[in-house]
Amino acid sequence: MQGSLFDLSPLLRVMLMGLILASGPLLWVVLRNRRATPVGRLQALTLVTLFLTFDLVLFGAFTRLTDSGLGCPDWPGCYGSASPAGAKAEIHAAQTAMPSGPVTHSKAWVEMVHRYLATGVGVLIIVLTVASWLVRRTRGAQRTPSPWWPTATLVWVCIQGAFGALTVTMKLFPAIVSMHLLGGMALLALLAAQAGALRVREAGRAPVHLPSHLYGALWLVLALLLVQVASGAWVSTNYAVLACTQFPQCQGVWWPDMNFAQGFELWRPLGLTAAGEHISFQALTAIHFAHRMLAMATLLVLALLVAALWGYSTMHRAARWLLGLVCLQALTGISNVVLDWPLLAAVLHTGGAAAMVTLLVWLLATTEPRSASERAQAFSRRLTE
């Protein structure tokens, strides 16, 4: 492409597309919740935004997995246009010069739809932030949730947009693409925390009390899961999934030849080392194998958490959901290896990780550890039974 990678001339038109996309969900929230309280409407808007952000994460995975991340090699438009329809000549020329390259008509549409969806989610978060401050102003601080959470979410979605731009302009730099994926998970976590807290407040009931050790375990499992998500992002952005095409062995052995130092050299271009040499197959194997080992530990810890949650009647539903997601992750992870990285399994694998992050954050937002007096009362009841 000739010219700058940043061309802001179509920015307003791209933002208009996002506004049009966001108007449908906003209208649905208004009509569906006409008789709800202001906090109830906030809860509905937060849930809708959370749902659409989850969809955006899935579509982002689809964009990456179909090699559409550079379908439009500039930002925020496509060859300076607000849609691929206005860049037919440029796309045709690029596709003719390189038929299997990063720029084709279909890849350009996938990339721009992803940008439209991201802009639409940004509009919803702006509305959520403004509505939260208006509700706080009219109802007072004691009766409404803190508007600083949606404000922080708005700041974060702007940072996430910057990572999206850098993903294109830095030509799928693995560290940037990985941080973009992790940023999407963080956005889901922020919205899930707000949705859970609003649900508790709107229902007018106290959070579910859990033993302190179990509540702490939720935090530890969430932290381990995020490390695993980061590892998976590194595998995907380096295209290291097919470095091992067998399970449970890799390349016919239990411990293949690997180069961890090169594989985890974080700041380097795609397919190259920091010194500009081609990355070795042993490095890709190390990236894949590290993710596989960490996955086994993460799935074991998640299974133990499911068993612990199953011991509390109020947590049965959450435990069933978590168990289902654990099974989905195991199945899709193995399918990616032995079935030559099928698109459906790869997208579902990202979706399962996103769903687990959302569920764990929701649980943390709707529960709290027992106080010392409550633990004493529970111990006394057990003694008298």
N, C-alpha and C positions, 0 to 999 in steps of 0.2 A: 504493500500500500504506500502511496505517496502522501506526504504531509504528516501532520502531527497525530500522535496516538490519542491525544485529548482534543476533541472537537466539541465545544459546548454549544454550538449553534442549535442543535436539535433538543437541547435540554428541556425547554419549556414544553415542547410537544410530547416528549417522553413522560414528563410529569403529568401532563393532561391525560395520557393513556392510563397512568396509575390512578389518577383521580376518578376516571370513568369506571375502572375495575373495582375501586373501593366503594363506589356509590351504591352498588347492589347490596353488599353485606351491611352497609350503614342503614340503608332503607329497611332491610329485613329486621335489624335490631330495633329500629324505631317502631315499626308496625307491630312486631311481635311482643314488644314490652311496653305498650302504651300505658298499661295500668300498674306497671312495676314501680317500685321506689327508685329514687335516683341511684342508690347503691346497687339495686337490682339491675338497672340498665347498665351501670358500669361493669357489673359482673358479666352480663350477656355480651357486651362489646369486647371484654377481655377474652372471653372464651372463643368468640368468633375470630379474634385476631390470633389467638393461640392456634386454633385449627388451621387457619390459612398460612401461618408461619410454618407449621409442620408440613403442609403441602408444598410450601416454597423450598424447604430443606430437601424434600423428596425430588422436586423438579430440578433443584440444583445438582443433586446426585445424577439424575438422568442427563442433564446437560454435560456434566463432566464425563460420564461413562459413554456417551455417544460422541465424544471428542468434539463437542460443539462449543467449548469454552472460548475458542478464537473464531467462531463463525462470523462474527463482526469484529475485525481487528482494531477498531478504535472504540472510544467510550465518550459519552453514554449512548450514542446512536450507532448507525451502521453506515460507514463511509460518509459521514456527515448528514445522513438522513435519519428521520425518526423511525423508519421501518425498512425492512429489506425491499419492500415494494419500490421505494425511491432510490434503491441502489442496485437495480437489476443489472445494469451494464457493468459496474465494477465487480459485482459478484460473479457474473458470467465470465468476465476476463480472468479473474482469479481461478475459477473452477476449470476453465479451459487450459490454463497454464499448468495446473496441478489438480487433475480430476479427483484424486484421493486425498487432497490436502485439507487443511483446517477450514477453508472457506468454500462452502457450497450453499446453494439456495436453502436446502432443508436445515443445515446447521445454523445458518444465519437466522432463520425463523425461530429455531429452538433457543438460541442465545437471546434474541430480543424479547421473546415471550417471558423468559426468565427475568429479564430486566423490568418488564412491565409488571410482573407479579411482585417483584421486590419493591418497586415504587408504590404499588397498591398497598402492600403491608406497611410501608413507611407512612402513607396517608392515614391508615387506620390508627397507627401508634400516635401520630400527631393529634388526631381527634380524641383518642383516649387520654392523652396528657392534658389537653385543654379542658375536656369534660371533668377530669379529676380535680383540677384546680377550681373550676366553677362550682362543683358540688361541695368542695371544702369551704369555699367562700360563702355559700348560701346556708349550709347546714352546720358549720362549725367543726373545729378540730376533734371534738370528743365523739362525734357521731359518724365520722367518715374516715376511710383509710387514708394513709399518707399519700399525697400526690407526688412525692419525691421518687417513688418507685417507677411510675410511668415516665417521669421526667428522665430518670436514669436510663430507662429502656429506649427513650427517644435519642439520647446521646449515643447509646450503644448502636442503635440501628444506623446512625450516621457514620460511625466508625466502621460498621460492617459494610456499608456502601462504599467507603474508601477502599476497603480490602477487595471488594468486587471490581473496582476500577483498576487496582494494581494487578489483580489476577490477569486482566487482559493486557495492560500496558507492559507488564513484566514477563509476558509470554509464558504463562502457566508455571512461574517460579514455584517449585514444590513447597517451600516454607510459607509463601504467601497463600497458596491454594489451601494448604492445611489449616492455616490460621483462619481463613475464610470459613471453612467447614466448622471449626471449633467456635467461631463467632456465631454461626447459626445455632449451634447447640446452646451457647450462652444466652442467646435471644429467647430460645424456647424456655430455658430455665427461668429467666426473669418473668416471662409471661405466665408460666405455670405457677410460680410463687405468688404472683398477684391474684391469679384466678382462684387458687386454693384459699388464700386469706380472705378474699371477698366472699367465697362460698360459706366459710365459717361465720363471717360477720352477718351475711344476709340471712342465714338460717337461724341466727340468734342462739347458737349453742357453743359450748366450750370446745376447744380442740380435743381430740382423742388423746388420752394420757397413756404414754408408753413407759416402760421401765427405762431408766437412764441409759443403761448399757445398750438396749435395743435402739433407742433414739440416736445414740452415738454411733452405733453400727450403721445406721442409714447414711450418716455423713461419710463414714469411711468407705462404704460401698460406692457411694456417689463419686468420691474422689478417685477410687480405683477405676470405675467405669469411664470417667473422663480421660484418664491416662490411656485406657484401652481405645477409646475413640480417637485420641491423638495418634496412637500407633496405627489404627486402621486408616486414618487420613493419610499418614505417611506412606503406607502401602499403596493406596489408591493413586495418590498424586505422583508416585514414582513408577506406576505401572508394574508393580512387583508381585501382583497376585499370582501370575502364572510362573513365577520362579520355582514353585513347587506344584506339581500337578498330581501328587499322590497324597493319600491320607490313610493312616497316621504318619507314614514315612514320608521323606522328602528326597526326590531323586534316587529312590531305591535304597536309601540308608536312613538311619535314625539321626545322624549328626552330619549334615553335608558340609562341604567346603564353603566357608563364609568369610566375608571381610566386613566386620562390624564398624571399624574405624571409617571406612569409606562410605558405608551404607548410611551411617548416622552423622555424616558431615552435613550440617543443617543448611548452611547458607551457600547455595550453589544453583546454577541453572538446571533445567530439566534435562536429564540424560547425561549430564557432565559432572565432573568433579570441580572443586573450587579452582583447581589449576587449569581447567579447560580440557582435560582428557575425558574420554568416554568412560562412563561409570561401568564397572565390571559386573559380570553376572553373579560373581560371589557376593558383591555388595547387595544386589537385589535379593539374593537368597537370604542374606542376613536380615534385611528389612522384613521379608515375609516370615521367616522363622521366628524372629523376636515377637512379632504380632501373634503368631500361633501359640507360642508358649505363654504369653501374657493372657491370651484368650482362655486358655485352659484354667489358669488361676482365677480369672474373673468369673467364669461360668461356675466354678466350684464355690466361690464366695457368694455369688448370687443365689445358688441353690441352697446354701446354708441359711441365707437371709429369708428365703421363701419358707423353709422349715420353721424358722423362729417366728415369723409372722403368723404362720398357720396355728400357732398356739394361742392366739387371741381372737375371739369371735368377731371383734370389730374389724379385724384385718384380713378376714377370709377372702373377701372380694379382691383386695389389693394383691394378696398372695397368689390367687389364681391368675390374675393378669400378668404378674411378674413371671410366674412359671411358664405361661404361654409365650412370653417374649423371650425367655431364656431358651426354650425349645426352638423358636423361630430363628434366633441368632445362630444356634448350633447347626441347624439344618441348612440355612442359607450360607453360612460360612464354609461348610464342607462342600456344598454344591458349587460354590465359586471355584473351588480348587479342582474337583474331580469332573466337573461338567464344562470346563473351559470358560469360566467366568460369564455365565449367561446374564443378560441384561436384567431380567426380572429378578433373579436371585440377588444380584448386586444392589439394585435399588432397594429391595426389601431389607437387605442387610443394613443399609444406612437408615432406613425407616425404623427398623427394630431398635437400633442404638438410640435414635432420637426419641422413640417412645419410652424406652427405659429411663433415659434422663428425665423426661417429662414426668413420668410416674413417680420416680424417687423424689424429685423436687416437690411434687404435689403432696406426697406423704409427709415430707418435712414441714410443709406449710400448713397442713391440717392436723398435725399432731404436736405434742410437746412432752418433754420428760416429766415424770412424776416429781412432785416436791417431796422434801424429807418427811413432812407430816403425812402425806398420802402414802408414802412407802411404809411408814410406821403403822398406819391404820390397816393397810393390806396385810402386813405381817401379823398384826393382832387378830385379824379375822381368820387367818390360816391357823393360828394357835388355838382358837376356840372352836374350829370346825371338827 
